[in-house]
Amino acid sequence: MTHEEAIEWINGNRSMANIMPRDPLETWQVRVAEADAAMIQQAYWMLRALNEKIVNA
């Protein structure tokens, strides 16, 4: 994940809604919410690591 992509996730400009298969439809919203939460968490840790200079951009 790039710095720009991480910022987009944190700002809510990205979602897995268009990537996740809709079947079974009964669990689609839950799966999208879980995937989005995981990506936002990844973005948080990426930005934190960049901020603390643990990784280079």
CORPE-V403623 format. One record per backbone hydrogen bond with DSSP energy under -1.0 kcal/mol. CO is the residue of the C=O (numbers start at 1). NH is the residue of the N-H. E is the energy in kcal/mol with one decimal. If there is no record, write none. Layout:
{{CO | NH | E} {CO | NH | E}}
This chain:
{{2 | 6 | -2.4} {3 | 7 | -2.0} {4 | 8 | -2.0} {5 | 9 | -2.1} {6 | 10 | -2.4} {7 | 11 | -2.3} {8 | 13 | -2.8} {9 | 12 | -1.2} {16 | 19 | -1.4} {16 | 20 | -2.2} {24 | 27 | -1.4} {27 | 31 | -2.5} {28 | 32 | -2.5} {29 | 33 | -2.4} {30 | 34 | -2.5} {31 | 35 | -2.3} {32 | 36 | -2.9} {33 | 37 | -2.3} {34 | 38 | -2.1} {35 | 39 | -2.2} {36 | 40 | -2.5} {37 | 41 | -2.2} {38 | 42 | -2.2} {39 | 43 | -2.4} {40 | 44 | -2.4} {41 | 45 | -2.3} {42 | 46 | -2.3} {43 | 47 | -2.8} {44 | 48 | -2.5} {45 | 49 | -2.4} {46 | 50 | -2.3} {47 | 51 | -2.5} {48 | 52 | -2.4} {49 | 54 | -2.8} {50 | 53 | -1.0}}
